[in-house]
């Protein structure tokens, strides 16, 4: 009998415990509003590669970025800088109709001068890049340059790469090749200014490569990049960019070949 009473008391106490747990279903974490799922967001990267931005827009080349009326960058974007940082490859933003405003500071009111506002439609789950060039005021996506980033997963022995020819005001033989010393051949050929190639699969090994920008069809060298100081990793996606002022190689705006990661 005592044993049965003891068993009843244990069951009753367990039931009370379970009831109390079921009543406290809201934790401090659950009180916070849930963020959108990945499927509700689009992803964007914005990079300033306009060496003559000041001349092209008659404004300062130090700019701020507004997405749907909200400022998103910290310090100014200047030539060669990007949003978000190189650590955070893309910024998650609400999908759908999106306004991207580029502005500069006025004399009395900050961000009072709108350089331009681009109206885009961002598809959920897709990745985009806006590469600001000297033609940012052009209504054509290819001139701005606004792209859909269709990078794909690569296998263990490769990576993927695309090429962006971002020097739009080069008048002396505009098209270029990208020559790989490791492969002893061109990996991109006869690319015109403003062009963004598709991501293509590239073989990966531990041999250091040197990538050289040449005039299309010739050997005249314009810029080079070595992977010894700019290493590339397998199973990643990269954008290779030829950018800057075509008439000089002097930093910070001289013509150069750079790379950044998309994945």
Steps between C-alpha positions, in 0.01 A plus 500: 500500500774741597678408183191591293454833677866583441459418131193724473688787663789462253264498202315803632820697551620409150168609354526833680851547369392424144204736535723781624739443210218507249376828643841672459527466123639850434871542559687832485631394156148442372388846606734652242336538159617230263706609200400413145603161372770477237233438236349844574830684452715593205873565532705789367858625479585858395853601394643840406718465188442843342836685481344808332183501711557864599522612137220276376248611764635843602491378861739368761620147434446410868147363507236353729254227411128487579285193443128578505573827677724352771872570516690171501872583492714622789783718373492646150555274203797626301676357195583134561279452807194279526182435697482282697858428603718233343422278801123517446469413133143625448243700693158338549224742399122469453418371154265669254503858373814667636635853468877548522591863562857625472550833673766745615506756778391857446665798668232533769308171501658157481387275214299786350633445146358196323734401218262241361231253605482161333173310515547123484291190565685244712385139484491305830805283552700654213835682519576835335795735456501871424845600376501878494683626191545840335178421309285468813261766363434288190159327517642181348570221755809397303651847533422550869610186549206312666519122476333181615774285654442147372788326671473125553666246728816349358655164577800439724757557227375831363359845568285729287588848377353776287664811353378860509650758263423815702719751313245667276699802381799319348522613137818321392397146401224447750456124498726289719606140565581341836806277464586230755870411529407173672277391213715670232192643337208739528228423751293797375537638149402814306294650784358847431458783757191463716483126444440254785574144394326192637662305783713224349667206668876528545735215603652529845846391607769627730712658225512878525338667202547845349207655316586767242274753327604539135367684200271258321692276261840638600776488761485861623463481879269737688487353851570179689399314814688220675319243711805474726382816677134462402434128556201323348332207674327194359118480504467879504373760253694815409460816294808627317483874424707718268443850640642849541633785289633352172781751446693425821598220737552732798296414808233540616310548174744373240397204285527171684370145514335393826286215624235457768296205624133441425473167679 
